[in-house]
Amino acid sequence: MKSKPIEKIKTYSPKGFREKFLGEDNPIHLLFKSNSDHFFCLEIEEMMHMQHPVPPSKHSCHTLIFISSGQHVMKLGYQEYTTTNNEIIVVPAGQIFSLDNVNNIHNGYVCQFHPEIMVGKHGSRELLNDFDFLKISGNPKILLPSEDVPLITTIFKRLQKEYSDNDNANLNIVQTYLFALFYEMNKNAVQSPKSLSASEIITSKFKELIHVHIKTHHQVNHYASLLSVTPNHLNKCVKTVTGKSAVKWIDENILLEAKYLLFQTTLSINEIAAQVGHEDQSYFSRFFKKHEGVSPIQYRKMIDKS
């Protein structure tokens, strides 16, 4: 048994994220108030560009980025998303994301809020299930029809005003406008739960389960058992919907979690192997090199030099 305590995995708070990637002397820090770790809404034009690329990271808050003009590029997990005019991209709390290009030219709004806000006076955890885009397995991008853009813009402006005009934003007002925004976004979501096929439902649940169990379970038959289907049926569903096998999804999520730990913690390679469910460090190192072309140690050295 290991006696050394496992280092807590770091997930950025809003303040911690700004200090890390905006630079200590960036005037943007003046825009953020004492309660901004729970909520803020600002025009992108107000926020000066980040000074450093963002490696694989997690955030404790949900983030909405509404692009009114220009282009924004980021990765959620392994998938890269380009968001352009009249589109919103959602980064759910806990989702691994990264930004390679910090020189994107775009306008619009950034709204960030802690999940606790949504279970306040007017909300509940059950109600949040209506909004698939707040889930890690959901489709994060929403294209707004031109006729809806003025209303969406008005809601973002109202959220910005509530944040900017008050030392402490009224979270009941914030919650009400966020729910109005979510229902407007839901009208234009790519898929609603009622329209999903059986394969899409299984795939969505599989992706949710990976997020929960990836550190302890790597076998397709484990997830198939949780979903009450055969491994072959699960593989067929996932392959049909995503173009990738269930095994590929599992491997990619192991690698993503490992990269996150290599970037954001000082855990040893042996400890990282254990954190992602590989008790054998040698097997983990071979697994990592097979997929990434370099060993975990080499990968960390590359990070240190960048």
Sequence and secondary structure as in RCSB ss.txt:
>XXXX:A:sequence
MKSKPIEKIKTYSPKGFREKFLGEDNPIHLLFKSNSDHFFCLEIEEMMHMQHPVPPSKHSCHTLIFISSGQHVMK
LGYQEYTTTNNEIIVVPAGQIFSLDNVNNIHNGYVCQFHPEIMVGKHGSRELLNDFDFLKISGNPKILLPSEDVP
LITTIFKRLQKEYSDNDNANLNIVQTYLFALFYEMNKNAVQSPKSLSASEIITSKFKELIHVHIKTHHQVNHYAS
LLSVTPNHLNKCVKTVTGKSAVKWIDENILLEAKYLLFQTTLSINEIAAQVGHEDQSYFSRFFKKHEGVSPIQYR
KMIDKS
>XXXX:A:secstr
   S       B HHHHHHHHT TT GGGGG  TTTTTEEEEEGGGS   SS EEEE BSSEEEEEEEEE EEEE
ETTEEEEE TTEEEEE TT  EEES     EEEEEEEE GGGGGSTT  HHHHTT GGGSTTS  EEE  GGGHH
HHHHHHHHHHHHHHS SS  HHHHHHHHHHHHHHHHHT S  GGG  HHHHHHHHHHHHHHHHTTT   HHHHHH
HTTS HHHHHHHHHHHHSS HHHHHHHHHHHHHHHHHHH    HHHHHHHTT S HHHHHHHHHHHHSS HHHHH
HHHHH 
